[in-house]
Amino acid sequence: MAHLTRDEVTRYHSDGWVVPQWRLPERQLATMREALDELLRRNPGVRPEKLVSAHVERGGGDNGEGVRGVAAFLDLARDPEIVDLVADLIGDDVILWGAHVFCKPAGAGYETPWHQDGHYWPIRPLATCTAWLALEPSTRANGCLRVIPGSQRDRVLHEHLHEDRADLTLQQRLADGAFDEADAVDIELEPGQMSLHDVYMIHGAAANCSAQRRTGIALRYMPATSHFDRRLKPVDGKSGVAVNFAQRPLWLVKGVDRCGLNDFRTGHAG
Ligand SMILES: O=C(O)CCC(=O)C(=O)O
């Protein structure tokens, strides 16, 4: 079993994010690099920053969200070590509800505007821990994740404005006044390292203008005390990411469905 240190747990709850000592073993990293190649091959018409539900493979067809997924991403998301690390933060009942590959091509990778994730997610009470695993070096130069430490503490979703620009991973940006960019911390990661971040934490990433591609897999886990309510729609449907929460499959990856309302049948083949 993998566990976070007590200090890592404390830092997550205080700052809203942490990079644990844990790393994905080299053999699994190689598997995931091949899976990424396959994902990109299967989705020539999808912007590589917008590979939503990359873990949902439907017999070679579209996964219901415009992407042809690859099963290796589901294997990764169900990896008992990763799930145990997340459980140290959100409790022993854990639901996997998403996996988004953010692959930013060299020289032309889209910016991720400053935002809070929870703004358009149908989870009540709102709760999620994202494990963002680097498949390639993620540096200040190629647009690593940037965070505002402590911005999750008041558990408030700030106002987001729609931004009508195609060259963004997400067409929503936090309105001015919610935070001070001078407080930003760059999360630089080596391949196989991951950061864990809280749903309320303010984060973003610069465009990738460098010669080095930057790929991270964002694995989304919620505590099974919350309800993934498929009836709720993304804000105005204008996030710029083509999600279909009504058909999104859920997996109980640890423990039991404490909430009792979660539906683990919808969206699963067969
Ligand atoms: O990788 C990125 O650029 C954005 C990732 C992100 O916003 C997230 O994982 O919530």
The ligand as an SDF file (V2000), in Angstrom:
LIG
                    3D

 10  9  0  0  0  0  0  0  0  0999 V2000
   -2.9540   20.8250  -17.4850 O   0  0  0  0  0  0  0  0  0  0  0  0
   -3.5160   21.8970  -17.6110 C   0  0  0  0  0  0  0  0  0  0  0  0
   -3.0990   22.7910  -18.3440 O   0  0  0  0  0  0  0  0  0  0  0  0
   -4.7670   22.1870  -16.8400 C   0  0  0  0  0  0  0  0  0  0  0  0
   -5.1420   21.1270  -15.8590 C   0  0  0  0  0  0  0  0  0  0  0  0
   -6.3060   21.4900  -15.0290 C   0  0  0  0  0  0  0  0  0  0  0  0
   -6.8560   22.5510  -15.0970 O   0  0  0  0  0  0  0  0  0  0  0  0
   -6.7940   20.4900  -14.0880 C   0  0  0  0  0  0  0  0  0  0  0  0
   -6.2540   19.3930  -14.0120 O   0  0  0  0  0  0  0  0  0  0  0  0
   -7.7690   20.7600  -13.3850 O   0  0  0  0  0  0  0  0  0  0  0  0
  1  2  2  0
  2  3  1  0
  2  4  1  0
  4  5  1  0
  5  6  1  0
  6  7  2  0
  6  8  1  0
  8  9  2  0
  8 10  1  0
M  END
$$$$
